[in-house]
Amino acid sequence: MLVIGGSLLSFEFRHAVGNTPMNFWRKGKLAIARTLRLDVTHPQVHYARFLAGRLDGVSRWLDVGCGRQVVPPDKMSLEEQRACFGKVPFLVGIDVDQAILQHPLLKARVIGLCGTLPFAANSFDLVTANMVVEHIPDPSAFLADIYRVLRPSGRFIFHTPNSLYYLVCLARVTPEFLKRKLVWILERRRDEDIFKTYYALNTPRRVAHLAKAVGFEVETLRVAGGDGSFGGLGPLGWAECIPLKALAVIKHGEFNSNLIASLRKPSGGPPLRKKLAYLLSEYPTLGHTYLLREVRELRALGWEIQTISIRRPEGRISEFSPIERDEWATTSYVLGSSPMEFLRAHAVTFTTRPLRYLHGLVTAWRFGRCHPRLTALATAYFIEAVLAGYRLQKAGIAHVHSHFSSTVALILCRVFDVSVSMTFHGPAEFVDPEGFRLGEKVSAARFVTGISYFGRSQIMLWSSPHHWHKVEVTPLGVDATGWQPAPFRERPAPFELISVGRLAAVKGYPLLIDAVASLVAQRRDVRLTLVGDGPERAELEEHARQCAVADRVIFAGWRSQNELRELYRKSDLCVLSSFAEGVPVVLMEAMGLGIPCVAPRITGIPELIRDGIDGLLFTSSDSEELACAIGRLIEDPELRRQMANSCRERITEKYDLGKNILHLSKVFSRWIPQDDPASHGLR
């Protein structure tokens, strides 16, 4: 064991037995834990020992979320910390808490921890975070920023709760007010020292996956702290030793309370960061939150992405999450720009490339098909494309990837020296593929992607076989890491159904309301919650009244991701009644929470849901078959339980966001040359 002036030795001994006089129950707990050979050393001791052994050669150290000391003052005295950590010449601290002002070891301090770290690249030999990363909502961006400020061969060492530990699992489902009381009882921490937790980077597997994606080398992933958390709570502390020992034997410490990690930035410097633009119809938006996750995960993998949105997001910005506000602030918007900017962009483009300017205009007018309204719409697309391309040209960005804006992307590449790629989600792109000029778009694109094999087949159907090699499959996904399964209710009353989507004709919601009416007529106690809004809401509310189930159908409107997840957890079944879909992310989210799904047997849905295994599929437009499928799962709780387990495994195996974004990144790397001109973002 490492000893620095005896400080760590005495520190370890005191905190193995407690920093204050032990009562009878604590002494008994310690004796039982030692008899069972459980790890009785406090996790903070493990962290202090681990950190002290890796300070040789460190001259500049950044402690993120440093608080009052490197290790909490009630766990290690200031004198001990000076002996262990004082040899580093320059220690910088950053924290949102005013407690940083009391930190005696800091040479510099920054109050605030919002967005990117306010330090230059390659500034530190060591970055640490003690019980901090559990409070980070976006670990990919956080790790990428840590990577940026570290020097080559520098380390990021952090200590955090292990999400697999049973107390962390309990904390996720505990109400906030009760959680604060328990933290006070167990750890004597005040309210001002308790912050919101996300546990997004708190398992060894998750740390390894995201660290490697950013470019780190994983040096150490260690779980520590195996004697439980209830030592002072009487017989409860004694009793918890038995299951903890069983878990330690079965899983070799995998379920211990804390995680210590050491990540190293390679000495060769940062990986090459390739830059591109994402062209979207509206961003960020509640209806397409998966695009926000895609963009941020790609950035974490080393891509510098400038988002360009045709329209500004609907709704009030104040309702956005912090991550959505960050994206909104850095996105370049086309509509809403000043008339002078539009005029300047078109004037400069026409004078510098008149033939290509006219080529783009002709390309746009072909979409009009001599129809006045369509021609006016196509002209608007051309006007938007020229401004977007003008900005890209100024920034030097040479490749654009499009979601839901393929027409603007096609016109843009006709006018400017920009290559394009496109993701076609379906089903809208496949309704009128000739009018949509799908074949021309595939021909013009460097590559195109479909989100399912069904989507790929439709792209291939309407394009030349000479271009089939450019068609890739890049499934969507969800990050279900840390999601607790929805509680299973064997005989719920009422049986809760949920359906999520825009209240539009394509969703077929009148059929779903008919199915609910049929189930009610069979004296089944069911209730349907429709999450979303749209042009059909008034008609659907009237239809529910006409079917005498207005009290059985709840119109919940749009909800935030956190609110939606809570609604999922209160549901027994997720139902879709659509006439056309791509591969709905809402089904993936429900399955990730262990909620079986009933959905139509159309497009890419059978690739997601295996009929009879992960859920039930029915013939689209057949409301009676839909009602029968729901009724079957109401009457067979055991089948529903099996499906709940199976659908979670399905998401982990095939629709994990991290895996699928890594696949998308590899597709980009194959098709986008390394020497494409780089940019520094739009102004």
N, C-alpha and C positions, 0 to 999 in steps of 0.2 A: 504493500500500500504506500502511496506517495505521502511523505511527511514534510511539511514546510514549517520549521521551527516548532514542531509538535502541535501546531494549531489544528490541522485537519484531524489528527488523531484524537485530540480532546473533543473537538467538535463532533466527530462521529460518535464517540462514546456517549456524550451528553444527550444527543438527539436520538440515539437508539433507545435510551431509557426515558427520555422526556426532559424538557427544559425546566419544568416545574416539578415540585414534589408529587409523586404518583400516589393516587389513592389505591384502594384494595383492588378495584376492577382493572385498572391499568396494569398493575403488577401481575395480576393473574393472566391478563391478555398477553403480556410480554412473555411470561413463562410458557404458556401454551404455544405461542408462535415459535419460540425457540425450540421447544420440544419437537414440533412438527417441521423444523428446519425451514421456516418461512423467512423471507427477507425482512428483517426488522429495522433496517437502516432507513432513515427518512429519505425520500427521493431528493430533497434539496441537498443532502449530504452527497449522494451519488453525483448530482450535477456539479457541486462545488469541487469534488475530487476530480471529476472528468475534465472540467474547465481548467483547473489549476495545472494540470499536466500537459496542457496544450498552449501555453503562453510563451514558450521559448521563441524568440525571434519576432514577437509581435510588438510593433511600435505604435500603431494606430488602431484603436479598438472602438467600435460603435456598439453600445448597448441599447437595443430597441425596447421601449416600455420598461425602462430601468427602475422606476419607482424611487424608493429612498436609498437602496443599496443594491449591489449586484445580487446578493442573496438576501431574502427578507431579514430585517434586523432581529426579529424574534427567533430566528433559526441560526444566526451566526453573528457574533459580535463584530463591532467595527474594527477592533484590534486584530481579530482573526482575519477579517477581509483585507486589511492593509497588508498583512503578512502573506496572504495567498495571492492577491491580485495587484498589489501596489507596485510591482516591478514593471508594469506596462507604462511607458512614458506619457502617453496621451490617450485618455479615456473620454469619449464623447457619449452623452446620453440624450435620448429623445423620448418624450412621453407626453400624453395628453393631460396627465395628472400633475397638479401643482406640487405634489410630493417630490418631484424631481429637484426642486429648489433646496431640499434638505439633504441631497446626496453629497457626502463629503469627499468622494473619490474622483468626482468629475473635473476635468479640465475645461470642458465646454458643455453647454446644455441647450437643448431646443425644446420648447413647449409646443406640442402640436404633432399630430400623426395622421394627417388626412391627405390622401392622394399619394404622390411619389415622395420619396425621401429627399429632403432639400440638400443633397450633397452631390458633388461631381462624381463622375465615373472613376473607378479605380482609386478610391480614397482610403480604404481601410484594409488592414491585414486580417482583421477578425470582426465579425458581426455576431452578437449574441441576442437571445430573447428568452427570458426566463418567465414561463407561464404567460405568454403573450399570444402565440399563434392561434390559440383556440378562439380568440376574439377577432380574427381576421376573416371577413366575409368572402374575399376573393384571393385565395392562396396562390393562384397562378401568377397574378399580377404582382403580388407581394414578393414571391420568390424571384421573379424576373427583376424587380427593383433591387433586391438584396444582391443578386448576381451583378447588377450594373455597378453598384458602389464598391464591391469587393475588388481587390487587386488580384491578378493572376496568382494562383496557388493559395489564395486566401480562403478562410473557413467561415461557414455559418453554423454555429452551434446553438441549438435551442432545446429547451426543456418544457414539456407540455403534458396535460393529461392524456391518457390513452383512451380513445373512444370505445375500445372493447372492454374496458373496466366497468363492472356492473354499476358502480356509483355514478359514472358519467352517463350511462344509459338511463338510469333513474332521473338524473338531472334534466335530461331532455324533455321528459314528460311531466316534470314538476312545475306547478305554477310559480311565477316569479316571486310573489310575496312569500310563499312557503320556502322557496329555495334560499332566499336571503336569511331567513331565520335559521335554517339548517346550517348554512355556512357559518353563521355566528356561533352556533352551538359547537360545531366540529372544529372550526379553525379560528374563531374569535376575530373575524374580519368585519370591519365596519362597512356600512352601505356605500360610502364613497370609494371604497376599495373593490367594489363588485361591478363588473362590466358585462355587457351582453356577450354571450358565447355562441359560436357557430360550429365549432368542431369540424372544420372543413379540411384540416391538415393534421389529423390526430390518430392515424393508424400507420404502422410501418409500411404497409403496402401503398397507401395513398402518398406518403412522403416520398417513397422511392419512385413512384410513377411520375409525380409532378416535378421532382427534383431533376430526374433524368431528362424530362421533356424540356426544362429550361436550359439544361447544359451542365448541371452539377454532377460531380462524381460523389457517390454515396460512400462515405468512409465508415460510419457507424450508425446503426439503428438498434437501440437497446431499450428494453422495457425494464422498469425497476419499481420497487415498492410492492411487496407481496403480503403484508400483514393486515391489510384492510384499513377501514376508516372509523370504526366505532369503538376504539379502545376504551373511551371514557364513558360509554353508555351501558354500563352494567353487563348483564348476561349476553346482551346482543353482541358485544365485542368478542366475548368468548366463543359464541356460537358461529360467528362468521369465519373463524379460522378453519373449520372443517371443510366447507365448500371451497374456500380459497386454496387449501392444500390439494383437494381433488382436481381443481382446474390447473394448478401448477404441475401436477403429475401428468395430466392428460395433454395439456397444451404447452408445457415447458415455459411457463411464465408469460405466455402471449396475452393473458388477461390481467397482468399486473397493472398497477394504477397509473404509472407515468411512463413517458417516452422521452428518451434523450437521443438526439440526432446530431451528427456531424457531417456537413456537406462541404465539399471542396470545389472551388472554381479551378478548372484545368489551367496549367501553366501556359498553355498555348494561346491563352486569351479567349475572348468571346467567339462563339461560332458566327459565321457569316450570316448577317441579318438581311434577308431579301424583302423588298418592299413592293407593295401593291396597293391598289385601291379596291374597296368594296363599294359597289354601286347598288343602292337599295331604293325601293319605292318610298318607304317610310321607316325611319329608324331614330331612336328605339321605340318600340310599340308593344303594348301588352299582348297583342295577337300573335307576335312573332318573337317572343323572348328567347327562343332557341337561337336566333341569329345573333343576339347579344352574347350569348354564351359561346357561340362558335368563334366570333371575332376575338373575344378575350382569351379563349384557350389557344387560338393560333398565335396571338401575341406572346403568350407564355412559351410557345415553342420556337420563338425567335423571329417571327414575322412582324414587320412593321407595317401596320395596316392603317390607311387613311379611309375613314368611312365618308361616303358621299350619299346623301339622301335627297331624293327629288322633293319630297314634301316634309314639312316639319311635323312632329308627332302631334296627334290630337290629344286634347285634355290638358290639364294644368301641370306645369313642370313641378310644382310644389308637391304633387302626389307621387313623383318618381322616387325610386330608391336612390341611395347615394351612388351606386354603380351606374344606374340609368342617367343620373344627372351628369356624371363624368363623361359618359358617351355623348350625351346631348351637347355638352360644352365643346367637345373636340370634333364633332361632325360638321362637315361642310354641306350647307343646304342650298339647293338650287332655287326653288320657288321662294319668293320673299326677298330675293336679292334686289338691289336697286336697278331701276331702268337703265341708268348710265352704265352699270357693269354689263348688262345684257348687250347694250349698243356697242360698247368697247370690244367685248368678246367677238361679236359678229363682224365688226369692222376690221379688226386685226386679222381674224381668220380669213375673211374674204380677200383682203389685200395680199396676204402672204401665201395663200393656197386656194386660188379661185376655182380651179377645176375640181379639186376635192370637196370644196364647199358645195359646189353645185351637185356633185355626185351624192353627197349626203342628203341634199334636199330632194333629189330624185328618188333616192332610197326611201325616204320618209313618205313621199307622195304615193309610192306604190302601195303602201298600207292603206291609203285612202280609197283606192279602187273606184275613183271617180264619184264617190259619194260625198256631198258637201260636208256633212257632220264629221265623217271619218277623216276626210282630207284636212279639216281644221284641227282635229285631234292629232293627226300625224305631223302637221306643221308645228304644233306645240311641242311634240316630242323632239323635233329637229332643233327648235329654239333652246330647249333644255340641254340637249346633247352638246351643242356648240359651247354653251357656258361651262358645262362640266368638263369637256375636253380642253377648253382654254385654261382652266385652273390646273388640270393635270399636266398640261404642257409646261406651264410656268413652274410647277413643282418638280418636273422631270420624272414623274411616275410613268412607267412604260407598260404596265399591265393592269387590267381592270377585271375583277370578277363580279358578276351580276347575279343578284337575287331579285326576282320579280320586276326587273327593269331591262329585260333583254332587248326590247325594241330600241330604247335609248342607247344601249351598249352597241348594237349593230350600227346605228347611224354614226355614233362617236368614232368607231374604228374605220368607217369609210372616210371620215374627214381628217382624222389625226393619225400620227404614227404611234398608235397604241394597240397592243394586242389585247384580246378579250377572251374570257371564258365565262361560262354561264351554268348555273344550276337550275334545272327545270324540276319543280316540285310536283306539278300536276294538281288537280285535274284540268285547270283552266287552259293550260297550254295545249292540251290534246283535244279540246272541243272542236276547234276550227284550225287544224294545223296548217292548212294551206293559206288561209287569211292571216294567220299568225306568222307565216313564212318560216316555219320551223326548220325546213330543210336548208334555207339560205342562212339562217343563223348558225346551224351546225357547221356549214361549209366555211363561214367567215371566222368562226371561233377557233382558237388554238386547241381547246378541248372543251367538252361539256360534261356535266355530271347529272345523273338522276339519283333520286333518293331511295329508289327501290329497283329491283330487276324488272318489275312491271313498267316502271317509268323508263328504264333503259330500252325496253322492247318498243315502246311507243316512239321514242326518239329515233330508234333505228328504222322503224316502219316508215317514217316520213323523211328520211334522209338517205343519201346515196350510200351504197355499200362501201364506196371508196373512203367514207368518213367514219365508218363504224368503229375503227380502231381508236378514235378520239373520244368515244363515249365511255365514261367511267361510272361506277356505282359508288356513291358515298353516302351511306345511311346516316340519318340523324341519330341523336341519342340524348340521354339525360344523365346527369350526375347524381346518382342515388346514394353516393357515399354518405354514411351516417344517417340516412333516412330510417326511422323506426317504422316497422310494419304497422299498418292500420290495425287497431284491435279487432279481432275476429268475434263476431256475434253469431251464435248458433241459431237462435230463434228471435231475431230482432222484431220489435213492434214499435213503429212501423218499419218495414223493410225499406231502407234508404237507397234510392237510385240517384245517380248524378250524371249529367251530360254537360260537356263544356264545348262552347263554340259560338260563332257568330249566329245571331238569330236571323238567318237568311234561308231562302227557298231551298238551296242546295243541301241543307242539313236535314231536311225531311222531318222536322219536328212535329208536324201534325200527325204523322204516323206513330211517333213515340207517345204522344198524348192519347191517341186511339188505343195503343197497347195498354197504357195505364188504365184507361176506362174499362177495357176488357178484363184486366186483372181485378179491378174494384168490383166489377159485376160478378166475378167469381168469389167474392167475399175475401179477397186477399188484402191485407193491410199494407199498402205501399204508398210511398211518397217520392215524388220526383223533384229534384232541384236542377234548374237550368241556369248555368253560369255563363253569362255573356249578354250581349245586347245587339240590336240591329234593326233593320227596317221591318221585319216581320213580327216584332214584339206585340203590337196591339192586336194583330190578327190571331196570334197564338193565344193570347190571354182570352180573347173572345171564343176561340175554339175550345179552350179548357172549360169555359162556362157552359158552352153548348153541350159538351160531353158530361156535364155535371161532376167534374173533377177539379174545379177551380181551387178547392181547399186542399187538393192533393198535389198541386203543381206550384212550386215556388220559383219565381223569377228573381234571381239573385243579382243580375247585372254583372258587369265586369268586376273582377276582384284581383288584388295583388297576388303575387306568387305565394307569399306566406299565408294569406287568407285562403287562397285556393287549396293549398296543401292541408289546411285545417278542415276544409269542407270534404276533401277526399277522405281524410281519416275518420270522418263521421259517416261515411258511406259504406254500403255493403256491396254495391255493384256499380260499375261504370258502363254506360250505354251510349252507343252512337246509332243514329238512324239515317245517315247521310246517303245521298244518291251518288255522290262523287267525292273522292278524297285523294290525298297523296298517301303519306303514312303518318297518321295523326300523332303529334307529340303528346297530346293530352292522354292518349291511351298508354303511351310509354310511362308517363308520370303516374298514372293510376296503377299500372302493373308494377312500377318500382316501389310502390307502397304496399304491394300485396293485395290489390283489389282486382278481382276477376272482371273481365270485360265481355260485353255482348256487342257485336259490331257486324255490319253488313259484309258479305263475302264479295268484296269489290277491290279493284286496283291493287295497291300494295299491302292491304290490311292482312291477307292470309300469310304474308311473309313475316309479319309481326306476331300474330296470334295463331297458334296451332289449335285448330278446332277440337274441342273436347279435352285439351291439355292446359292451355293458358286461359281459356275462355270459350265462348260459344259464338259461332258465326251463323248468320241467317241470310236468306235470300232478300236482297235489297227490294224495298217497297212492299214486302209482305208483313203487314202489321200483326197478323195472327201468328205467324212463325216467330216474330219478335216477342210477342206476349208469351208464347209457349216456352221460348228459351229462358226468359226471365222467370217464369213460373217453375221451370225445372230446377233452377238454382235456388229458388226460395225453398222448395221442398226437399232439396238434397244438400244439407249443410256440409256433409263429408266431402262431396265432390267440390263444393265451393272452397273448402279448406285446402284440398289438394291443389286446386288451381291457384290459390293465393300463394302457395309455396313455389309452384312451378313458374308463375309469371315473374316473380322476383328473380329467379335464376335465369329466365330468358333475357331479361333486361341486362343483367350483369354479363351474360355471355355474348349477346349480339348487339345490344343497343346502349352500351356504356359510352358516355360522352367522351371520356378521355381516350379510349381506344379508337373511336370513330374519327375524332379530330386528328389523332396521330396519323390515321390512314389518309385523311384529307390532306394533311401537311405533306405526306409522301407523294400524293398525286400532284400537288402544286410543285414540289421539288422536281418531279420528272418532266413537267411540261413548261415550267417557267425558267428560262436560262439563267445561269449564275451571273452573266454579265449584263443583264437588263439594267438600264440606268437607274440609279437610286434617287430617293428624294428625302426631303426633311419635313414633309407634311405641308398641308395647304395653309395659306394665310387668309 
